[in-house]
Amino acid sequence: MKRFQLLGIATLGLLAATGGAFAQAKKWETVKIATEGAYAPWNFTGPGGKLEGFEIDLIGELCPRMKVKCEIVAQDWDGIIPALNAGKYDAIMAGMQITDKRLETINFSQPYARTPGAFLVPKDSPLAKVPNDKVFDIGADAAAAQKAADEIKPLLKEKVVGVQGSTTLATLMERLFQGVEIREYKTTEQHDLDLAAGRVDAVAAATTALDITLSKPGFEHFVIAGPGFTGGFMGRGVAAGLRKADQDLKVMFDEAIASALADGTISRLSQKWFKRDLAAK
């Protein structure tokens, strides 16, 4: 009996010691943040291989507020979430929308930006005549969003639409535009090149990315067309992706983002890179 009592005391002591260790939050001094580096103007690789864009500038604002040193690394989109959970880096800032599907495997900070998705087509495309002045919230009114999609589906008959794979835009095409031929690409730059070359008839992407595409040489005869889609499975805003275990890091990001929203920093950076205010107010 005494042996079991001693064993019990020792076990309780071990649990108390380890429990105290787990209860103590990690002291974050350096945070490694992954970005795609191929999604202008959110993040892209500029001259000389330097990472630039809205999120690169935003990282430069958030890290001092979190009182940490930040290291930015480029990571291909299709492996960006698995590499986060594998511990390759601590956070993702890559134009990533908060979705229920992604919340199954990772956590998110509060959103710092919001942006709908739409189509880019040649000016002589039938879809070019559809105004781009409405945005349908799939989460708030799924029926209205589906009706809007159904109205423009005939204009995409026998057309090929390019979209970046593993994105909310790919999900949009699969769910609301069933029957339309889709061609998936690794990056938005790749589907833009095929659009310019006439290998696809349209691309579906975030309007912010499409704005940048239109500013490039060779896209003078293209236009953003059709209604915008947001909400629901399209996401609740763009945010930093985080491991579920790093609750303390989420608190740090949330507080820094809230501060940058409150003092207008994110609005200012949004105007700089997008020429419009996309701050998640």
C-alpha positions in Angstrom: 0.0 0.0 0.0 2.8 2.4 0.9 4.4 1.6 -2.5 1.3 2.7 -4.3 0.9 5.8 -2.2 4.5 6.8 -3.0 3.9 6.1 -6.7 0.7 8.3 -6.5 2.6 11.2 -4.9 5.3 10.9 -7.5 2.8 10.9 -10.3 1.0 13.9 -9.0 4.3 15.7 -8.6 5.2 15.0 -12.3 1.8 16.1 -13.5 2.0 19.3 -11.5 5.4 20.0 -13.0 4.5 19.2 -16.6 1.1 21.0 -16.2 2.9 24.1 -15.1 5.2 23.9 -18.1 2.3 23.5 -20.5 0.4 26.3 -18.8 3.3 28.7 -19.4 2.8 30.5 -22.7 5.6 30.3 -25.2 7.8 33.5 -25.3 7.7 34.5 -29.0 10.8 36.4 -30.0 11.0 35.5 -33.7 8.0 34.6 -35.9 8.5 33.0 -39.3 5.8 34.0 -41.8 5.2 32.2 -45.1 3.8 34.0 -48.2 3.3 32.8 -51.7 5.3 35.4 -53.5 3.3 35.0 -56.6 0.0 36.8 -55.9 0.3 40.5 -56.8 -0.4 42.9 -55.3 -1.0 40.9 -52.0 2.5 39.4 -52.2 4.9 38.9 -55.1 8.6 38.6 -56.0 10.0 41.9 -57.3 13.2 42.7 -59.0 16.2 41.0 -57.6 14.0 38.4 -55.9 12.8 40.6 -53.1 9.3 39.9 -51.7 7.0 42.9 -52.0 3.3 43.7 -51.8 0.5 44.7 -49.4 1.1 41.8 -47.0 4.8 42.3 -47.0 4.3 45.9 -45.9 1.6 44.8 -43.4 4.0 42.3 -41.8 6.4 45.2 -41.4 3.7 47.0 -39.5 2.4 44.1 -37.4 5.6 42.7 -36.1 6.8 45.8 -34.2 3.3 45.9 -32.6 3.8 42.3 -31.5 7.3 43.1 -30.3 8.8 40.2 -32.3 11.3 39.9 -35.1 9.7 38.5 -38.2 11.3 36.3 -40.9 9.4 36.1 -44.3 9.8 33.0 -46.4 8.3 32.1 -49.9 6.2 28.9 -50.1 4.3 27.4 -53.0 0.5 27.7 -52.4 -0.4 24.1 -52.8 1.7 23.0 -49.8 1.4 26.1 -47.7 -1.0 24.7 -45.0 0.6 21.3 -44.6 4.0 23.0 -44.1 2.6 25.3 -41.4 1.3 22.3 -39.5 4.6 20.6 -40.0 6.3 23.5 -38.2 8.2 24.8 -41.2 7.0 28.3 -40.2 4.6 29.9 -37.7 2.1 31.8 -39.7 0.7 32.3 -43.3 0.0 35.7 -44.8 -0.8 35.0 -48.4 -4.2 36.5 -49.4 -5.8 33.5 -47.6 -9.5 33.6 -46.9 -11.0 32.2 -43.7 -13.1 29.3 -44.7 -14.8 26.4 -42.8 -12.8 23.9 -44.7 -9.5 25.5 -43.7 -10.7 25.9 -40.1 -10.8 22.1 -39.9 -7.0 22.1 -39.9 -5.7 25.5 -39.0 -6.8 28.6 -37.0 -6.9 32.2 -38.2 -6.3 35.7 -36.8 -9.1 38.2 -37.1 -9.4 39.3 -40.8 -7.4 42.3 -42.0 -8.9 42.6 -45.5 -12.0 41.6 -47.6 -12.2 41.2 -51.4 -14.7 39.5 -53.8 -14.0 37.3 -56.7 -15.0 38.0 -60.3 -14.1 37.3 -64.0 -11.5 38.8 -66.4 -12.5 38.4 -70.1 -11.6 39.9 -73.4 -13.7 43.0 -74.2 -15.3 41.2 -77.1 -16.5 38.4 -74.9 -20.3 38.0 -74.3 -19.6 38.1 -70.6 -17.9 41.5 -70.9 -21.4 43.0 -71.3 -22.4 41.9 -67.8 -21.8 44.8 -65.3 -19.4 44.4 -62.5 -21.3 46.7 -60.1 -23.0 44.0 -57.9 -21.5 41.7 -55.2 -23.4 38.7 -54.0 -22.8 37.3 -50.5 -23.1 33.6 -50.7 -23.3 33.2 -46.9 -26.1 35.8 -46.5 -28.2 34.8 -49.6 -27.0 31.6 -51.3 -30.1 31.5 -53.6 -29.5 35.0 -55.0 -25.8 34.1 -55.6 -26.7 30.9 -57.4 -29.3 32.8 -59.5 -26.7 35.3 -60.5 -24.3 32.5 -61.5 -27.1 30.7 -63.5 -27.8 33.9 -65.4 -24.2 34.1 -66.8 -23.6 30.4 -67.2 -24.9 30.4 -70.8 -22.3 33.1 -71.7 -19.6 30.6 -70.6 -21.0 27.7 -72.7 -18.1 26.0 -74.6 -15.7 28.4 -72.9 -12.7 27.5 -70.7 -12.2 29.4 -67.4 -8.8 29.4 -65.8 -8.5 29.5 -62.0 -5.8 28.9 -59.4 -6.2 25.5 -57.8 -6.9 25.0 -54.1 -8.5 28.5 -53.8 -11.9 29.8 -52.9 -12.3 30.8 -56.6 -11.8 27.2 -57.6 -14.5 26.2 -55.1 -16.8 29.0 -56.5 -16.4 27.5 -60.1 -17.0 24.0 -58.9 -20.1 24.8 -56.8 -21.9 27.7 -58.6 -20.8 27.1 -62.1 -21.2 23.4 -62.5 -21.0 22.3 -66.2 -18.5 25.1 -67.1 -15.1 23.8 -68.2 -12.4 24.7 -65.6 -8.6 24.6 -66.1 -6.6 24.8 -62.8 -3.2 26.5 -62.5 -0.6 26.6 -59.9 -0.5 30.5 -59.8 -2.6 33.4 -61.0 0.3 34.5 -63.2 0.1 31.3 -65.1 -3.6 31.6 -65.9 -3.1 35.2 -66.8 -0.5 34.2 -69.4 -2.9 31.7 -70.9 -5.7 34.2 -71.0 -3.5 36.7 -72.9 -2.4 33.9 -75.3 -6.0 32.8 -75.9 -5.6 29.4 -74.4 -8.5 30.1 -71.9 -11.5 32.3 -72.5 -11.7 33.8 -69.0 -10.1 33.7 -65.6 -11.8 33.8 -62.2 -9.8 35.5 -59.5 -10.0 38.1 -56.7 -10.8 41.6 -58.1 -7.6 42.9 -56.4 -5.5 40.5 -58.4 -7.5 41.3 -61.6 -6.8 45.0 -61.1 -3.0 44.2 -61.2 -3.4 42.0 -64.3 -5.2 44.8 -66.1 -2.3 47.2 -65.4 0.2 44.9 -67.2 1.2 45.3 -70.9 -0.8 43.1 -73.1 -4.1 43.3 -71.2 -5.4 46.5 -72.7 -8.2 44.6 -74.4 -9.5 42.9 -71.3 -12.1 43.9 -68.7 -13.4 42.7 -65.3 -16.9 41.4 -65.8 -19.9 39.8 -64.1 -21.0 40.1 -60.5 -18.6 39.7 -57.6 -19.0 36.8 -55.1 -18.0 36.8 -51.5 -19.0 35.3 -48.1 -20.0 31.7 -47.3 -17.5 29.2 -48.6 -15.7 32.1 -50.3 -14.5 33.1 -46.9 -15.0 35.6 -44.1 -12.1 37.8 -45.0 -8.3 37.5 -45.5 -6.4 36.7 -42.4 -3.2 35.2 -41.0 -3.3 31.4 -40.9 -2.0 29.9 -37.7 -1.6 26.5 -36.0 -4.5 25.6 -33.7 -2.0 25.0 -30.8 -0.6 28.5 -31.0 -3.4 30.3 -29.2 -1.0 32.9 -27.7 0.3 33.8 -31.2 -3.3 34.3 -32.4 -3.9 36.7 -29.5 -0.8 38.6 -30.6 -1.8 38.8 -34.2 -5.4 39.8 -33.3 -4.3 42.6 -31.1 -1.8 43.9 -33.7 -4.3 43.7 -36.5 -7.0 45.5 -34.4 -4.5 48.2 -33.7 -3.5 48.6 -37.4 -7.2 48.7 -38.4 -8.1 51.3 -35.7 -5.3 53.8 -36.6 -5.9 53.5 -40.4 -2.6 51.7 -41.2 -4.3 48.9 -43.1 -6.6 51.3 -45.0 -3.5 53.3 -46.0 -1.6 50.2 -47.2 -4.7 49.1 -49.0 -5.0 52.4 -50.9 -1.3 52.1 -51.8 -1.5 48.7 -53.3 -5.1 48.3 -54.4 -6.2 51.9 -55.0 -9.2 51.1 -52.9 -9.9 50.5 -49.2 -10.2 46.8 -48.5 -9.6 47.0 -44.7 -11.8 44.5 -42.8 -13.7 47.1 -40.8 
